[in-house]
């Protein structure tokens, strides 16, 4: 997204997130857009989404980067950390400096893992459907920094619009229940991970570049990311057909 007036960029982001009632809406690409725009608009270094698996657990669904260490951190925070506390309370949770003794004691597994991955600050805002929290948006910074109230409010607004758009589209288009929608999204994420592995092995790519190539091919072909990933994982699509990344 081009640089420019922050208010204009924010407005364009809300339009993109709200515009889900289209035939080719792709939930995984939509969540990837949410994390990428969060990084750009909120001046954070990384962002990720976890969703409820409807069995009492939480699983990562999207990230602003497909770096292996970042994905491992998102997995870790499904058990402990600001994101876990956020979904438990339904309220925003922040930590300005994970290296402090208080934060290391607060999250003895998550805080060291975040520091090892190069992040000193972490915040999370809930993805809410009325009174039910179905996931969370995590915001990470390399430097110790406290996100101000306005930044948290914008992050919460992004998460709210994304939640409404994602679930409204499924309800309007397919009549799916909430539990079915979340299960379908997390299953699609597993297939994307398999497809990334196929591309990484075929072309010697890291996982982030493999995801970029997969996503760009889906955009060029005007197809769902999950459908392309499934064909690649099943072997019905040749990795060589995806070409080279545009970026």
JOZI-V672619 format. One record per residue. N is the residue number from 1. RES is the residue in one letter. SS is DSSP state (h for helix, s for strand, l for the rest). OMEGA is omega in degrees with one decimal (* if undefined). BURIAL is 1 if it has 16 or more other C-alpha atoms within 10 Angstrom, else 0. Layout:
n:N res:RES ss:SS omega:OMEGA burial:BURIAL
n:N res:RES ss:SS omega:OMEGA burial:BURIAL
This chain:
n:1 res:X ss:l omega:-175.7 burial:0
n:2 res:X ss:l omega:177.0 burial:0
n:3 res:X ss:l omega:-179.5 burial:0
n:4 res:X ss:l omega:179.6 burial:0
n:5 res:X ss:l omega:-177.6 burial:0
n:6 res:X ss:h omega:179.6 burial:0
n:7 res:X ss:h omega:179.2 burial:0
n:8 res:X ss:h omega:178.4 burial:0
n:9 res:X ss:h omega:178.2 burial:1
n:10 res:X ss:h omega:179.5 burial:1
n:11 res:X ss:h omega:179.5 burial:0
n:12 res:X ss:h omega:178.6 burial:0
n:13 res:X ss:h omega:178.8 burial:1
n:14 res:X ss:h omega:177.0 burial:1
n:15 res:X ss:h omega:-179.1 burial:0
n:16 res:X ss:h omega:-179.2 burial:0
n:17 res:X ss:h omega:-178.1 burial:1
n:18 res:X ss:h omega:-174.4 burial:1
n:19 res:X ss:l omega:-175.8 burial:0
n:20 res:X ss:l omega:-177.1 burial:1
n:21 res:X ss:l omega:177.6 burial:0
n:22 res:X ss:l omega:-172.7 burial:0
n:23 res:X ss:l omega:-174.0 burial:0
n:24 res:X ss:l omega:178.7 burial:0
n:25 res:X ss:l omega:-177.8 burial:1
n:26 res:X ss:l omega:-171.7 burial:1
n:27 res:X ss:h omega:-179.4 burial:1
n:28 res:X ss:h omega:176.7 burial:1
n:29 res:X ss:h omega:177.7 burial:1
n:30 res:X ss:h omega:179.0 burial:1
n:31 res:X ss:h omega:175.1 burial:1
n:32 res:X ss:h omega:176.5 burial:1
n:33 res:X ss:h omega:178.8 burial:1
n:34 res:X ss:h omega:-177.9 burial:1
n:35 res:X ss:h omega:-179.9 burial:1
n:36 res:X ss:h omega:-179.8 burial:1
n:37 res:X ss:h omega:177.1 burial:1
n:38 res:X ss:h omega:177.6 burial:1
n:39 res:X ss:h omega:-176.3 burial:1
n:40 res:X ss:h omega:-172.4 burial:1
n:41 res:X ss:h omega:-172.2 burial:1
n:42 res:X ss:h omega:178.8 burial:1
n:43 res:X ss:l omega:173.8 burial:0
n:44 res:X ss:l omega:-174.4 burial:1
n:45 res:X ss:l omega:178.7 burial:1
n:46 res:X ss:s omega:178.5 burial:1
n:47 res:X ss:s omega:179.6 burial:1
n:48 res:X ss:s omega:179.0 burial:1
n:49 res:X ss:s omega:168.1 burial:1
n:50 res:X ss:s omega:-179.7 burial:1
n:51 res:X ss:s omega:175.2 burial:1
n:52 res:X ss:s omega:175.1 burial:1
n:53 res:X ss:l omega:177.1 burial:1
n:54 res:X ss:l omega:174.6 burial:0
n:55 res:X ss:l omega:-179.5 burial:0
n:56 res:X ss:l omega:-179.5 burial:0
n:57 res:X ss:l omega:-178.4 burial:0
n:58 res:X ss:s omega:-177.7 burial:1
n:59 res:X ss:s omega:178.3 burial:1
n:60 res:X ss:s omega:-178.8 burial:1
n:61 res:X ss:s omega:-178.8 burial:1
n:62 res:X ss:s omega:176.9 burial:1
n:63 res:X ss:s omega:178.4 burial:1
n:64 res:X ss:l omega:175.4 burial:1
n:65 res:X ss:l omega:178.3 burial:1
n:66 res:X ss:l omega:175.7 burial:1
n:67 res:X ss:l omega:-176.5 burial:0
n:68 res:X ss:h omega:-177.8 burial:0
n:69 res:X ss:h omega:178.0 burial:0
n:70 res:X ss:h omega:177.2 burial:1
n:71 res:X ss:h omega:176.8 burial:1
n:72 res:X ss:h omega:178.1 burial:0
n:73 res:X ss:h omega:177.8 burial:1
n:74 res:X ss:h omega:175.9 burial:1
n:75 res:X ss:h omega:-179.3 burial:1
n:76 res:X ss:h omega:-175.4 burial:1
n:77 res:X ss:l omega:172.4 burial:1
n:78 res:X ss:l omega:178.9 burial:1
n:79 res:X ss:l omega:-176.1 burial:1
n:80 res:X ss:l omega:177.3 burial:1
n:81 res:X ss:l omega:-178.3 burial:1
n:82 res:X ss:h omega:-179.9 burial:1
n:83 res:X ss:h omega:179.3 burial:1
n:84 res:X ss:h omega:178.3 burial:1
n:85 res:X ss:h omega:-179.2 burial:1
n:86 res:X ss:h omega:-178.7 burial:1
n:87 res:X ss:h omega:178.5 burial:1
n:88 res:X ss:h omega:-176.5 burial:0
n:89 res:X ss:h omega:-175.2 burial:0
n:90 res:X ss:l omega:-178.5 burial:1
n:91 res:X ss:l omega:178.1 burial:1
n:92 res:X ss:l omega:179.0 burial:1
n:93 res:X ss:s omega:-178.3 burial:1
n:94 res:X ss:s omega:171.9 burial:1
n:95 res:X ss:s omega:-176.4 burial:1
n:96 res:X ss:l omega:-178.6 burial:1
n:97 res:X ss:l omega:-176.9 burial:1
n:98 res:X ss:l omega:-179.3 burial:1
n:99 res:X ss:l omega:179.5 burial:1
n:100 res:X ss:l omega:-178.8 burial:0
n:101 res:X ss:h omega:179.8 burial:0
n:102 res:X ss:h omega:-179.0 burial:0
n:103 res:X ss:h omega:175.9 burial:1
n:104 res:X ss:h omega:176.6 burial:0
n:105 res:X ss:h omega:-179.8 burial:0
n:106 res:X ss:h omega:-178.7 burial:0
n:107 res:X ss:l omega:-172.7 burial:1
n:108 res:X ss:l omega:176.3 burial:0
n:109 res:X ss:l omega:-175.6 burial:0
n:110 res:X ss:h omega:-174.9 burial:1
n:111 res:X ss:h omega:177.7 burial:1
n:112 res:X ss:h omega:179.6 burial:1
n:113 res:X ss:h omega:178.5 burial:1
n:114 res:X ss:h omega:179.2 burial:1
n:115 res:X ss:h omega:178.1 burial:1
n:116 res:X ss:h omega:179.7 burial:0
n:117 res:X ss:l omega:176.0 burial:0
n:118 res:X ss:l omega:-178.3 burial:0
n:119 res:X ss:l omega:-178.8 burial:1
n:120 res:X ss:l omega:-178.0 burial:1
n:121 res:X ss:s omega:-179.2 burial:1
n:122 res:X ss:s omega:175.3 burial:1
n:123 res:X ss:s omega:177.8 burial:1
n:124 res:X ss:s omega:175.1 burial:1
n:125 res:X ss:s omega:-175.4 burial:1
n:126 res:X ss:s omega:168.7 burial:1
n:127 res:X ss:s omega:-168.2 burial:1
n:128 res:X ss:s omega:169.5 burial:1
n:129 res:X ss:s omega:-172.5 burial:0
n:130 res:X ss:l omega:-178.3 burial:0
n:131 res:X ss:l omega:-176.4 burial:0
n:132 res:X ss:s omega:176.4 burial:0
n:133 res:X ss:s omega:-176.7 burial:1
n:134 res:X ss:s omega:-179.2 burial:1
n:135 res:X ss:s omega:-179.8 burial:1
n:136 res:X ss:s omega:174.3 burial:1
n:137 res:X ss:s omega:-179.9 burial:1
n:138 res:X ss:s omega:-179.7 burial:1
n:139 res:X ss:s omega:-174.9 burial:1
n:140 res:X ss:s omega:176.9 burial:1
n:141 res:X ss:s omega:176.7 burial:1
n:142 res:X ss:l omega:-177.5 burial:1
n:143 res:X ss:l omega:176.2 burial:1
n:144 res:X ss:l omega:-176.6 burial:1
n:145 res:X ss:l omega:177.5 burial:1
n:146 res:X ss:l omega:178.4 burial:0
n:147 res:X ss:l omega:-177.9 burial:1
n:148 res:X ss:l omega:-175.1 burial:0
n:149 res:X ss:h omega:-179.9 burial:0
n:150 res:X ss:h omega:178.6 burial:0
n:151 res:X ss:h omega:177.3 burial:0
n:152 res:X ss:h omega:-180.0 burial:1
n:153 res:X ss:h omega:177.9 burial:0
n:154 res:X ss:h omega:176.7 burial:0
n:155 res:X ss:h omega:178.3 burial:1
n:156 res:X ss:h omega:178.4 burial:1
n:157 res:X ss:h omega:177.1 burial:1
n:158 res:X ss:h omega:179.7 burial:1
n:159 res:X ss:h omega:-179.6 burial:1
n:160 res:X ss:h omega:-179.9 burial:1
n:161 res:X ss:h omega:178.9 burial:1
n:162 res:X ss:h omega:-180.0 burial:1
n:163 res:X ss:h omega:-179.6 burial:1
n:164 res:X ss:h omega:-178.9 burial:1
n:165 res:X ss:h omega:-178.6 burial:1
n:166 res:X ss:h omega:-175.5 burial:1
n:167 res:X ss:h omega:178.8 burial:1
n:168 res:X ss:h omega:179.9 burial:1
n:169 res:X ss:h omega:-178.4 burial:1
n:170 res:X ss:h omega:-178.8 burial:1
n:171 res:X ss:h omega:-177.6 burial:0
n:172 res:X ss:h omega:-172.2 burial:0
n:173 res:X ss:h omega:-172.9 burial:0
n:174 res:X ss:h omega:-179.9 burial:0
n:175 res:X ss:l omega:-178.2 burial:0
n:176 res:X ss:l omega:174.2 burial:1
n:177 res:X ss:l omega:-178.5 burial:0
n:178 res:X ss:h omega:-177.8 burial:1
n:179 res:X ss:h omega:-179.6 burial:0
n:180 res:X ss:h omega:179.5 burial:0
n:181 res:X ss:h omega:-178.0 burial:1
n:182 res:X ss:h omega:178.3 burial:1
n:183 res:X ss:h omega:-179.5 burial:1
n:184 res:X ss:h omega:-179.8 burial:0
n:185 res:X ss:h omega:-178.6 burial:1
n:186 res:X ss:h omega:176.0 burial:1
n:187 res:X ss:h omega:178.4 burial:0
n:188 res:X ss:h omega:178.6 burial:1
n:189 res:X ss:h omega:177.9 burial:1
n:190 res:X ss:h omega:179.4 burial:1
n:191 res:X ss:h omega:177.1 burial:1
n:192 res:X ss:h omega:177.8 burial:1
n:193 res:X ss:h omega:178.1 burial:1
n:194 res:X ss:h omega:-179.9 burial:1
n:195 res:X ss:h omega:176.0 burial:1
n:196 res:X ss:h omega:178.7 burial:1
n:197 res:X ss:h omega:178.3 burial:1
n:198 res:X ss:h omega:-179.2 burial:1
n:199 res:X ss:h omega:-178.8 burial:1
n:200 res:X ss:h omega:-179.1 burial:1
n:201 res:X ss:h omega:-176.7 burial:0
n:202 res:X ss:h omega:-172.2 burial:0
n:203 res:X ss:h omega:179.1 burial:0
n:204 res:X ss:l omega:-177.5 burial:0
n:205 res:X ss:l omega:167.4 burial:1
n:206 res:X ss:l omega:-172.0 burial:1
n:207 res:X ss:h omega:179.5 burial:1
n:208 res:X ss:h omega:179.5 burial:1
n:209 res:X ss:h omega:177.5 burial:1
n:210 res:X ss:h omega:178.6 burial:1
n:211 res:X ss:h omega:178.8 burial:1
n:212 res:X ss:h omega:179.6 burial:1
n:213 res:X ss:h omega:179.2 burial:1
n:214 res:X ss:h omega:-177.3 burial:1
n:215 res:X ss:h omega:179.7 burial:1
n:216 res:X ss:h omega:177.2 burial:1
n:217 res:X ss:h omega:178.4 burial:1
n:218 res:X ss:h omega:178.5 burial:1
n:219 res:X ss:h omega:-178.7 burial:0
n:220 res:X ss:h omega:-178.1 burial:0
n:221 res:X ss:l omega:-177.9 burial:0
n:222 res:X ss:l omega:-178.9 burial:0
n:223 res:X ss:l omega:177.2 burial:0
n:224 res:X ss:l omega:177.1 burial:1
n:225 res:X ss:h omega:-177.6 burial:1
n:226 res:X ss:h omega:179.6 burial:1
n:227 res:X ss:h omega:178.0 burial:0
n:228 res:X ss:h omega:-179.9 burial:1
n:229 res:X ss:h omega:-179.1 burial:1
n:230 res:X ss:h omega:179.4 burial:1
n:231 res:X ss:h omega:179.5 burial:0
n:232 res:X ss:h omega:-179.9 burial:1
n:233 res:X ss:h omega:-178.3 burial:1
n:234 res:X ss:h omega:178.6 burial:0
n:235 res:X ss:l omega:178.4 burial:0
n:236 res:X ss:l omega:174.6 burial:0
n:237 res:X ss:l omega:-179.5 burial:0
n:238 res:X ss:l omega:178.1 burial:0
n:239 res:X ss:h omega:-179.1 burial:1
n:240 res:X ss:h omega:-178.4 burial:0
n:241 res:X ss:h omega:-177.1 burial:0
n:242 res:X ss:h omega:176.9 burial:1
n:243 res:X ss:l omega:-178.9 burial:0
n:244 res:X ss:l omega:-177.9 burial:0
n:245 res:X ss:l omega:176.0 burial:0
n:246 res:X ss:l omega:-177.0 burial:0
n:247 res:X ss:l omega:* burial:0
